[in-house]
Amino acid sequence: MTLNSENIDKFIPEAERVLLPGGGTFDEASREFIKCLDTRDVVACPGSGKTTALLAKLYILSKFMPFDNNQGICVLTHTNVAINEIKERMGKQSSVLFSYPNFFGTIQSFVDKFLAVPYYCNWKNKRIVKIDNALYYKYIENQRMYLGKEVNNWCYSSGRNNYPNSLRYCICDFSIGGDLYGKDLCIDTTRFDEAKIMNNISRMKRVIMDNGVLSFDDAYSLAYTFLRKYPLHNTALSKRFSFVFIDEMQDTAQYQIDLLEKVFSESVIIQRIGDPNQAIYSNINRSGDWKVETNPIKIYTSKRFSQNIAGSIKYVCKTPEDKLKGSEFISGITPKLILFDEPSEVLEKFAELINENKNEWKDVKKPVYKAVSWVAKDKDTLTLRDYFSDFNDPKKTGKTVFNSLKNYLVKPVGRKDTKPIYDALINCFLAILDIAEVKQELNKRKYGRRFTKKSLLKHFEDNHPDFLVNFLEKLAEWTKKIHSHCCNTECEHSKKFYPVCIVNQVIKFIEVDFSGVFDIKVSKISDFLNAELEEFKNEVKNTNNKFTRKEINIKVGKIHSVKGETHTATLLMETYYKKFESQRLLDFMKGRHDQKKANRNDMSKSLKMAYVAMSRPTHLLCVAFKKDRVNIEHYSELENNGWEIVEI
């Protein structure tokens, strides 16, 4: 069957039966996207079902595989969560999509696989050990003794008391000849010899790279070099992929956009999908927002929230969403603007409003209630902790290498599967071998690369088969305990971020069994075994960040933590970032959008944050402002634009 819009249209009813519950159908804009076979951008409002529309498109395209000349599909995302969702929702049908010549993965994994790794292998005539920031930072820490007095003095100057913080952004930009540059290299030339510092750091950088360890930035640097030296490489990738889909385009950095434009020729159909109004990761968009191409496909109807919410938030965004529509199937509760004197009373009022309105969502089996703010750090001005003093902000770093055994025993936040725990335990033992400087034996006189998970297990299989059985049993036992916290009620798990009940077991196994196999002196790794957590050092009262009143559980967090989520009721609590958010948002909440103001940097950030937060709830939206920043003359305009004023 020929791949064209007409034939795609024939499969849309089948995709709807597979992907949409209860006999749902795609709206016209989503159908236009599904049938589109041209290079176009797709701008989708919050809750529009763009991910489901993309899944439907992929589902239907799989019916036409293999394409001409055995070409495939490339789907690029920013997290592996999206990849797992595709696998889960499409079931067996996804096996076709995840087979050659298709590629599904993050932009980073695409760059690593097709550009950085091939170039490095050709350049160094050996394989990369790992592309990982955590391991790269650890190598920097280990190299500090070789940097010389000049660099050490510079690192400690101006408050630089941590080597990774000072040096980890130093990379060699091979696209411009291998010169060193960094985001944090502010060298006072009146006190230091700039050339000497740069040369020493550059030498350190090259030593780390020669060891096969790259940062994520290094991978992009090598990728750009590859394309500069071999410009025809884009022809090879363009011949392999007929379609390229980039999801959550608003979170794509400019350097990533530029790279992808160099990789694919005009023969490839590229469709970029996202919402510029939700680009809240400003540190990623280093060169500005996603520039949407002319004539995009626009999906204006949200299946997430009511028309009441749509009408109240359509101007609280950087670019006004005049045509934003809510779902006709969701009860229309008027959004509430809570005006307070004391921030500590706001969550109590939010719980009351939930109780008053919960009959409107009585058919929802597991309602979700969340209260969010932009700023959480302790400051003299208004922050999240003024509303909820017990708030704990565990940093999600994605690190895989730590200087503390306890960090490897922390259960990953929000993960229900056990694989990340098992992998963390393996990484713990690999870290011990790195600290002890134990490497793989290539022959009787020469030692080679650091151990990997695969090579470590192979080493045990070949040389210590009995130990391997015991090792795997221990890993399984500890994984289970970390995952379920299965210990007696006397355990202090409620006060610790790691399962204290197994720490001594793990340490004993390492000191006696594991160290014995590799003849490691325990004194060499004692600091690692006994160190406290690199993060989460302070015990906290409420690690779940929950506010509870009368069986109403409200999860409290930062706006960044809820991006992409759907809640039953959401509360946005204003904080202070150069200005109080009420001072920026009030006119927009009245329905008075000013594009000139919206384009200003701080205003743009504030609008994007507010839009992400306000577009989470299905039924009840609440916003909390300090009472003395909303004069009574504002009330009528706010009410005319769909807000109910609730004073505490």
Rosetta blueprint (number, residue, H / E / L):
1 M L
2 T L
3 L L
4 N L
5 S H
6 E H
7 N H
8 I H
9 D H
10 K H
11 F H
12 I H
13 P H
14 E H
15 A H
16 E H
17 R H
18 V H
19 L H
20 L L
21 P H
22 G H
23 G H
24 G L
25 T L
26 F L
27 D L
28 E H
29 A H
30 S H
31 R H
32 E H
33 F H
34 I H
35 K H
36 C L
37 L L
38 D L
39 T L
40 R E
41 D E
42 V E
43 V E
44 A E
45 C L
46 P L
47 G L
48 S L
49 G L
50 K H
51 T H
52 T H
53 A H
54 L H
55 L H
56 A H
57 K H
58 L H
59 Y H
60 I H
61 L H
62 S H
63 K H
64 F H
65 M L
66 P L
67 F L
68 D H
69 N H
70 N H
71 Q L
72 G E
73 I E
74 C E
75 V E
76 L E
77 T E
78 H L
79 T L
80 N H
81 V H
82 A H
83 I H
84 N H
85 E H
86 I H
87 K H
88 E H
89 R H
90 M H
91 G H
92 K H
93 Q H
94 S H
95 S H
96 V H
97 L H
98 F L
99 S L
100 Y L
101 P L
102 N L
103 F E
104 F E
105 G E
106 T E
107 I H
108 Q H
109 S H
110 F H
111 V H
112 D H
113 K H
114 F H
115 L H
116 A H
117 V H
118 P H
119 Y H
120 Y H
121 C H
122 N H
123 W H
124 K H
125 N L
126 K L
127 R L
128 I L
129 V L
130 K E
131 I E
132 D L
133 N H
134 A H
135 L H
136 Y H
137 Y H
138 K H
139 Y H
140 I H
141 E H
142 N H
143 Q H
144 R H
145 M H
146 Y H
147 L L
148 G L
149 K H
150 E H
151 V H
152 N H
153 N H
154 W H
155 C H
156 Y H
157 S H
158 S H
159 G H
160 R L
161 N L
162 N L
163 Y H
164 P H
165 N H
166 S H
167 L H
168 R L
169 Y L
170 C L
171 I E
172 C E
173 D E
174 F H
175 S H
176 I H
177 G L
178 G L
179 D E
180 L E
181 Y E
182 G L
183 K L
184 D L
185 L L
186 C L
187 I L
188 D L
189 T L
190 T L
191 R L
192 F L
193 D L
194 E H
195 A H
196 K H
197 I H
198 M H
199 N H
200 N H
201 I H
202 S H
203 R H
204 M H
205 K H
206 R H
207 V H
208 I H
209 M H
210 D H
211 N L
212 G L
213 V E
214 L E
215 S L
216 F H
217 D H
218 D H
219 A H
220 Y H
221 S H
222 L H
223 A H
224 Y H
225 T H
226 F H
227 L H
228 R H
229 K H
230 Y L
231 P L
232 L L
233 H H
234 N H
235 T H
236 A H
237 L H
238 S H
239 K H
240 R H
241 F E
242 S E
243 F E
244 V E
245 F E
246 I E
247 D L
248 E L
249 M H
250 Q H
251 D H
252 T L
253 A L
254 Q H
255 Y H
256 Q H
257 I H
258 D H
259 L H
260 L H
261 E H
262 K H
263 V H
264 F L
265 S L
266 E L
267 S L
268 V L
269 I E
270 I E
271 Q E
272 R E
273 I E
274 G E
275 D L
276 P H
277 N H
278 Q H
279 A L
280 I L
281 Y L
282 S L
283 N L
284 I L
285 N L
286 R L
287 S L
288 G L
289 D L
290 W L
291 K L
292 V L
293 E L
294 T L
295 N L
296 P L
297 I E
298 K E
299 I E
300 Y L
301 T E
302 S E
303 K E
304 R E
305 F E
306 S E
307 Q H
308 N H
309 I H
310 A H
311 G H
312 S H
313 I H
314 K L
315 Y L
316 V L
317 C L
318 K L
319 T L
320 P L
321 E L
322 D L
323 K L
324 L L
325 K E
326 G E
327 S E
328 E L
329 F L
330 I L
331 S L
332 G L
333 I L
334 T L
335 P L
336 K E
337 L E
338 I E
339 L E
340 F E
341 D L
342 E L
343 P H
344 S H
345 E H
346 V H
347 L H
348 E H
349 K H
350 F H
351 A H
352 E H
353 L H
354 I H
355 N H
356 E H
357 N H
358 K H
359 N H
360 E H
361 W H
362 K L
363 D L
364 V L
365 K L
366 K L
367 P L
368 V L
369 Y E
370 K E
371 A E
372 V E
373 S E
374 W L
375 V L
376 A L
377 K L
378 D L
379 K L
380 D L
381 T L
382 L L
383 T L
384 L H
385 R H
386 D H
387 Y H
388 F L
389 S L
390 D L
391 F L
392 N L
393 D L
394 P L
395 K L
396 K L
397 T L
398 G L
399 K L
400 T L
401 V L
402 F L
403 N L
404 S L
405 L H
406 K H
407 N H
408 Y H
409 L H
410 V L
411 K L
412 P L
413 V L
414 G L
415 R L
416 K L
417 D L
418 T L
419 K H
420 P H
421 I H
422 Y H
423 D H
424 A H
425 L H
426 I H
427 N H
428 C H
429 F H
430 L H
431 A H
432 I H
433 L H
434 D H
435 I H
436 A L
437 E L
438 V L
439 K L
440 Q L
441 E E
442 L L
443 N L
444 K L
445 R L
446 K L
447 Y E
448 G L
449 R L
450 R L
451 F L
452 T L
453 K H
454 K H
455 S H
456 L H
457 L H
458 K H
459 H H
460 F H
461 E H
462 D H
463 N H
464 H L
465 P H
466 D H
467 F H
468 L H
469 V H
470 N H
471 F H
472 L H
473 E H
474 K H
475 L H
476 A H
477 E H
478 W H
479 T H
480 K H
481 K H
482 I H
483 H H
484 S H
485 H L
486 C L
487 C L
488 N L
489 T L
490 E L
491 C L
492 E L
493 H L
494 S L
495 K L
496 K L
497 F L
498 Y L
499 P L
500 V H
501 C H
502 I H
503 V H
504 N H
505 Q H
506 V H
507 I H
508 K H
509 F H
510 I H
511 E H
512 V H
513 D H
514 F H
515 S H
516 G H
517 V H
518 F H
519 D L
520 I L
521 K L
522 V H
523 S H
524 K H
525 I H
526 S H
527 D H
528 F H
529 L H
530 N H
531 A L
532 E L
533 L L
534 E L
535 E L
536 F L
537 K L
538 N L
539 E L
540 V L
541 K L
542 N L
543 T L
544 N L
545 N L
546 K E
547 F E
548 T E
549 R E
550 K L
551 E L
552 I E
553 N E
554 I E
555 K E
556 V E
557 G E
558 K E
559 I H
560 H H
561 S H
562 V H
563 K L
564 G L
565 E L
566 T L
567 H E
568 T E
569 A E
570 T E
571 L E
572 L E
573 M E
574 E L
575 T L
576 Y E
577 Y L
578 K L
579 K L
580 F E
581 E H
582 S H
583 Q H
584 R H
585 L H
586 L H
587 D H
588 F H
589 M H
590 K L
591 G L
592 R L
593 H L
594 D L
595 Q H
596 K H
597 K H
598 A H
599 N L
600 R L
601 N H
602 D H
603 M H
604 S H
605 K H
606 S H
607 L H
608 K H
609 M H
610 A H
611 Y H
612 V H
613 A H
614 M H
615 S L
616 R L
617 P E
618 T E
619 H E
620 L E
621 L E
622 C E
623 V E
624 A E
625 F E
626 K E
627 K H
628 D H
629 R H
630 V L
631 N L
632 I H
633 E H
634 H H
635 Y H
636 S H
637 E H
638 L H
639 E H
640 N H
641 N L
642 G L
643 W L
644 E E
645 I E
646 V E
647 E E
648 I L
